[in-house]
Amino acid sequence: MNRRTNSLSELRARLAEAEKTLRAIRSGGVDAVVVAGRHGPHVFTLQGAEHAYRVLIESMNEGR
């Protein structure tokens, strides 16, 4: 029964982490997602992520 309890605890922890990740994505706290692929990792930017990067770069160029 101890083994079963450990498995249940691990599953609950994994679920909590997955829910936390989804909340971050839904609330705009994530700019990109990295997914493991056959030929290495792939980075997928979410809508609007490139805008924040562009604003940062443009503001750096203004401070020449």
C-alpha positions in Angstrom: 0.0 0.0 0.0 2.9 2.4 0.6 4.0 2.0 -3.0 0.4 2.9 -4.1 0.4 6.0 -1.9 3.8 7.1 -3.4 2.4 6.7 -6.9 -0.7 8.7 -6.1 1.4 11.4 -4.5 3.7 11.5 -7.6 0.6 11.7 -9.9 -0.8 14.6 -7.8 2.5 16.5 -8.0 2.7 16.0 -11.7 -0.9 17.1 -12.2 -0.3 20.2 -10.1 2.8 21.1 -12.2 0.8 20.6 -15.4 -2.0 22.8 -14.1 0.5 25.5 -13.1 2.1 25.4 -16.5 -1.3 25.8 -18.2 -2.2 28.7 -16.0 1.1 30.4 -17.0 0.4 29.9 -20.7 -3.2 31.1 -20.4 -2.3 34.2 -18.4 0.4 35.3 -20.9 3.3 34.4 -18.6 4.9 32.3 -21.3 6.5 33.6 -24.5 7.6 30.4 -26.1 7.5 26.6 -25.7 10.4 24.2 -26.4 9.4 20.8 -27.7 11.8 17.9 -28.1 11.9 16.6 -31.6 13.6 13.9 -33.6 16.3 16.3 -34.8 16.6 18.2 -31.5 14.5 20.8 -29.7 12.1 23.1 -31.5 11.1 26.5 -30.2 7.6 27.7 -30.8 6.9 31.3 -30.0 3.4 32.2 -28.9 1.4 35.0 -30.4 2.9 38.3 -29.4 6.2 37.0 -28.1 8.1 38.5 -31.1 6.6 41.9 -30.3 8.1 42.1 -26.9 11.5 41.1 -28.3 11.3 43.7 -31.1 10.4 46.4 -28.6 13.4 45.5 -26.4 15.8 45.6 -29.4 14.3 48.8 -30.7 14.7 50.5 -27.2 18.3 49.3 -27.1 19.0 50.9 -30.5 17.5 54.2 -29.3 20.0 54.4 -26.5 23.0 54.5 -28.9 
